[in-house]
Amino acid sequence: VQQSSEYSPPEAGLIVPVFPKGDDPIDAIRRSTRQTKGHYVLQLQRRRSHVQAMHKTQEEARCRMVQG
């Protein structure tokens, strides 16, 4: 099973996927979609972790100010 498909040259102005003989275009699109979705899910998880850590740090700073 081939993991990637070839594309027409960008100079053509239109990108058209070209699939090797025997490769199922629907499976290739599904693989690509899964990879893209996985990439965005990972980005969202990282962003969420960063925001949670930032809020935790701000809350700790507020508690120190109130206690101090």
Backbone as JSON Lines, residues from 0, in Angstrom:
{"i":0,"aa":"V","n":[0.86,-1.18,0.0],"ca":[0.0,0.0,0.0],"c":[0.89,1.23,0.0]}
{"i":1,"aa":"Q","n":[0.66,2.11,-0.91],"ca":[1.46,3.33,-1.03],"c":[0.85,4.41,-0.14]}
{"i":2,"aa":"Q","n":[1.69,5.09,0.65],"ca":[1.21,6.07,1.61],"c":[0.92,7.43,1.02]}
{"i":3,"aa":"S","n":[1.53,7.77,-0.08],"ca":[1.31,9.12,-0.62],"c":[0.93,9.03,-2.09]}
{"i":4,"aa":"S","n":[0.27,10.04,-2.54],"ca":[-0.07,10.11,-3.96],"c":[0.72,11.26,-4.58]}
{"i":5,"aa":"E","n":[0.85,11.25,-5.88],"ca":[1.56,12.32,-6.57],"c":[0.56,13.39,-6.99]}
{"i":6,"aa":"Y","n":[1.05,14.59,-7.14],"ca":[0.18,15.7,-7.53],"c":[0.72,16.35,-8.79]}
{"i":7,"aa":"S","n":[-0.17,17.03,-9.5],"ca":[0.25,17.76,-10.69],"c":[1.14,18.92,-10.27]}
{"i":8,"aa":"P","n":[2.0,19.41,-11.16],"ca":[2.89,20.52,-10.78],"c":[2.1,21.77,-10.4]}
{"i":9,"aa":"P","n":[2.56,22.51,-9.37],"ca":[1.84,23.71,-8.93],"c":[1.72,24.78,-10.0]}
{"i":10,"aa":"E","n":[2.64,24.78,-10.98],"ca":[2.58,25.79,-12.04],"c":[1.29,25.67,-12.84]}
{"i":11,"aa":"A","n":[0.65,24.51,-12.79],"ca":[-0.57,24.3,-13.56],"c":[-1.72,25.13,-13.01]}
{"i":12,"aa":"G","n":[-1.61,25.6,-11.76],"ca":[-2.66,26.42,-11.17],"c":[-3.77,25.61,-10.54]}
{"i":13,"aa":"L","n":[-3.8,24.32,-10.79],"ca":[-4.82,23.45,-10.22],"c":[-4.13,22.19,-9.74]}
{"i":14,"aa":"I","n":[-4.38,21.82,-8.51],"ca":[-3.75,20.62,-7.97],"c":[-4.73,19.46,-8.12]}
{"i":15,"aa":"V","n":[-4.3,18.46,-8.87],"ca":[-5.13,17.28,-9.11],"c":[-4.35,16.06,-8.63]}
{"i":16,"aa":"P","n":[-4.89,15.31,-7.68],"ca":[-4.19,14.12,-7.22],"c":[-4.1,13.07,-8.33]}
{"i":17,"aa":"V","n":[-2.94,12.43,-8.44],"ca":[-2.74,11.36,-9.41],"c":[-2.41,10.12,-8.6]}
{"i":18,"aa":"F","n":[-3.22,9.09,-8.75],"ca":[-3.05,7.88,-7.96],"c":[-2.43,6.79,-8.82]}
{"i":19,"aa":"P","n":[-1.45,6.06,-8.25],"ca":[-0.84,4.96,-8.99],"c":[-1.87,3.88,-9.29]}
{"i":20,"aa":"K","n":[-1.64,3.14,-10.35],"ca":[-2.56,2.06,-10.73],"c":[-2.66,1.06,-9.58]}
{"i":21,"aa":"G","n":[-3.87,0.71,-9.25],"ca":[-4.09,-0.25,-8.18],"c":[-4.32,0.4,-6.83]}
{"i":22,"aa":"D","n":[-3.99,1.68,-6.69],"ca":[-4.21,2.39,-5.43],"c":[-5.65,2.88,-5.41]}
{"i":23,"aa":"D","n":[-6.34,2.64,-4.31],"ca":[-7.74,3.06,-4.18],"c":[-7.78,4.53,-3.78]}
{"i":24,"aa":"P","n":[-8.31,5.41,-4.64],"ca":[-8.35,6.84,-4.32],"c":[-9.08,7.15,-3.02]}
{"i":25,"aa":"I","n":[-10.17,6.43,-2.73],"ca":[-10.93,6.68,-1.51],"c":[-10.08,6.36,-0.29]}
{"i":26,"aa":"D","n":[-9.34,5.25,-0.32],"ca":[-8.45,4.91,0.81],"c":[-7.36,5.96,0.97]}
{"i":27,"aa":"A","n":[-6.81,6.44,-0.14],"ca":[-5.76,7.47,-0.07],"c":[-6.31,8.75,0.56]}
{"i":28,"aa":"I","n":[-7.53,9.13,0.19],"ca":[-8.15,10.33,0.77],"c":[-8.41,10.12,2.25]}
{"i":29,"aa":"R","n":[-8.88,8.94,2.63],"ca":[-9.12,8.65,4.05],"c":[-7.83,8.72,4.86]}
{"i":30,"aa":"R","n":[-6.75,8.15,4.32],"ca":[-5.46,8.2,5.02],"c":[-5.02,9.65,5.22]}
{"i":31,"aa":"S","n":[-5.15,10.43,4.15],"ca":[-4.76,11.83,4.22],"c":[-5.59,12.58,5.24]}
{"i":32,"aa":"T","n":[-6.89,12.31,5.26],"ca":[-7.78,12.97,6.21],"c":[-7.43,12.59,7.64]}
{"i":33,"aa":"R","n":[-7.13,11.31,7.88],"ca":[-6.75,10.87,9.23],"c":[-5.47,11.56,9.68]}
{"i":34,"aa":"Q","n":[-4.49,11.66,8.78],"ca":[-3.23,12.31,9.13],"c":[-3.45,13.78,9.45]}
{"i":35,"aa":"T","n":[-4.25,14.45,8.63],"ca":[-4.54,15.87,8.86],"c":[-5.29,16.06,10.15]}
{"i":36,"aa":"K","n":[-6.3,15.23,10.38],"ca":[-7.09,15.33,11.61],"c":[-6.2,15.09,12.83]}
{"i":37,"aa":"G","n":[-5.32,14.09,12.75],"ca":[-4.41,13.81,13.86],"c":[-3.51,14.99,14.15]}
{"i":38,"aa":"H","n":[-3.04,15.66,13.11],"ca":[-2.18,16.83,13.27],"c":[-2.91,17.95,14.01]}
{"i":39,"aa":"Y","n":[-4.16,18.22,13.6],"ca":[-4.92,19.29,14.24],"c":[-5.32,18.95,15.66]}
{"i":40,"aa":"V","n":[-5.64,17.68,15.91],"ca":[-5.99,17.26,17.27],"c":[-4.79,17.46,18.18]}
{"i":41,"aa":"L","n":[-3.6,17.11,17.71],"ca":[-2.39,17.29,18.5],"c":[-2.15,18.77,18.78]}
{"i":42,"aa":"Q","n":[-2.34,19.62,17.78],"ca":[-2.17,21.07,17.99],"c":[-3.15,21.59,19.03]}
{"i":43,"aa":"L","n":[-4.41,21.15,18.96],"ca":[-5.41,21.6,19.92],"c":[-5.08,21.13,21.34]}
{"i":44,"aa":"Q","n":[-4.59,19.89,21.46],"ca":[-4.22,19.38,22.78],"c":[-3.07,20.2,23.37]}
{"i":45,"aa":"R","n":[-2.08,20.52,22.54],"ca":[-0.95,21.32,23.02],"c":[-1.42,22.71,23.45]}
{"i":46,"aa":"R","n":[-2.28,23.32,22.63],"ca":[-2.79,24.65,22.94],"c":[-3.59,24.63,24.24]}
{"i":47,"aa":"R","n":[-4.43,23.6,24.41],"ca":[-5.25,23.48,25.61],"c":[-4.36,23.32,26.84]}
{"i":48,"aa":"S","n":[-3.33,22.5,26.74],"ca":[-2.4,22.3,27.85],"c":[-1.71,23.6,28.22]}
{"i":49,"aa":"H","n":[-1.3,24.36,27.21],"ca":[-0.63,25.63,27.44],"c":[-1.56,26.61,28.16]}
{"i":50,"aa":"V","n":[-2.8,26.69,27.7],"ca":[-3.77,27.61,28.31],"c":[-4.06,27.19,29.75]}
{"i":51,"aa":"Q","n":[-4.22,25.88,29.99],"ca":[-4.47,25.4,31.35],"c":[-3.3,25.73,32.27]}
{"i":52,"aa":"A","n":[-2.08,25.54,31.79],"ca":[-0.9,25.85,32.6],"c":[-0.83,27.35,32.88]}
{"i":53,"aa":"M","n":[-1.18,28.16,31.9],"ca":[-1.15,29.61,32.08],"c":[-2.19,30.03,33.13]}
{"i":54,"aa":"H","n":[-3.39,29.47,33.06],"ca":[-4.43,29.81,34.04],"c":[-4.03,29.36,35.45]}
{"i":55,"aa":"K","n":[-3.4,28.19,35.53],"ca":[-2.96,27.67,36.82],"c":[-1.92,28.61,37.43]}
{"i":56,"aa":"T","n":[-0.98,29.07,36.62],"ca":[0.06,29.98,37.09],"c":[-0.56,31.3,37.55]}
{"i":57,"aa":"Q","n":[-1.52,31.81,36.79],"ca":[-2.18,33.07,37.17],"c":[-2.96,32.9,38.47]}
{"i":58,"aa":"E","n":[-3.63,31.77,38.64],"ca":[-4.41,31.51,39.85],"c":[-3.47,31.4,41.07]}
{"i":59,"aa":"E","n":[-2.34,30.74,40.89],"ca":[-1.37,30.63,41.98],"c":[-0.84,32.01,42.37]}
{"i":60,"aa":"A","n":[-0.6,32.86,41.38],"ca":[-0.11,34.21,41.65],"c":[-1.17,35.01,42.41]}
{"i":61,"aa":"R","n":[-2.43,34.87,42.03],"ca":[-3.51,35.57,42.75],"c":[-3.59,35.1,44.2]}
{"i":62,"aa":"C","n":[-3.46,33.81,44.42],"ca":[-3.53,33.26,45.79],"c":[-2.39,33.81,46.64]}
{"i":63,"aa":"R","n":[-1.19,33.91,46.05],"ca":[-0.05,34.45,46.8],"c":[-0.29,35.91,47.16]}
{"i":64,"aa":"M","n":[-0.9,36.66,46.24],"ca":[-1.17,38.08,46.5],"c":[-2.19,38.23,47.63]}
{"i":65,"aa":"V","n":[-3.2,37.38,47.64],"ca":[-4.25,37.46,48.66],"c":[-3.68,37.04,50.01]}
{"i":66,"aa":"Q","n":[-2.85,36.01,50.03],"ca":[-2.28,35.5,51.28],"c":[-1.19,36.43,51.8]}
{"i":67,"aa":"G","n":[-0.47,37.1,50.9],"ca":[0.67,37.94,51.27],"c":[0.23,39.18,51.89]}
